[in-house]
Amino acid sequence: MTTAAKLLAQKQQLLERLQEDPGPNERSEIERLLEQIDTALNLLDEDGSGEGPD
């Protein structure tokens, strides 16, 4: 499994947790983690590891 695939799987799990209506502290932690994943995916894409432009 590639790094991007792992990040996308982790992002999906976090998004599913958000749908379960977590408390405010958990919600902010999930949102922080989602931002980190998005940043990492953007860096991978800029590095040429992506499938192409959006």
DAWOHU-V601535 format. One record per residue. RES is the residue in one letter. OMEGA is omega in degrees with one decimal (* if undefined). Layout:
# DAWOHU-V601535
RES_OMEGA / RES_OMEGA
This chain:
# DAWOHU-V601535
M_-179.1 / T_177.6 / T_-179.6 / A_179.7 / A_177.8 / K_179.5 / L_179.9 / L_177.4 / A_178.6 / Q_179.1 / K_179.2 / Q_179.2 / Q_-179.7 / L_178.5 / L_176.9 / E_177.0 / R_177.8 / L_-178.8 / Q_-178.8 / E_176.8 / D_179.7 / P_176.0 / G_-175.2 / P_-179.8 / N_179.1 / E_179.5 / R_-178.7 / S_176.9 / E_178.1 / I_-179.5 / E_177.6 / R_178.7 / L_177.8 / L_177.1 / E_178.5 / Q_179.3 / I_178.9 / D_178.1 / T_-179.9 / A_178.9 / L_177.6 / N_178.7 / L_177.0 / L_-179.0 / D_179.4 / E_-179.9 / D_179.3 / G_-179.0 / S_-176.2 / G_-178.5 / E_-178.4 / G_-177.7 / P_178.9 / D_*
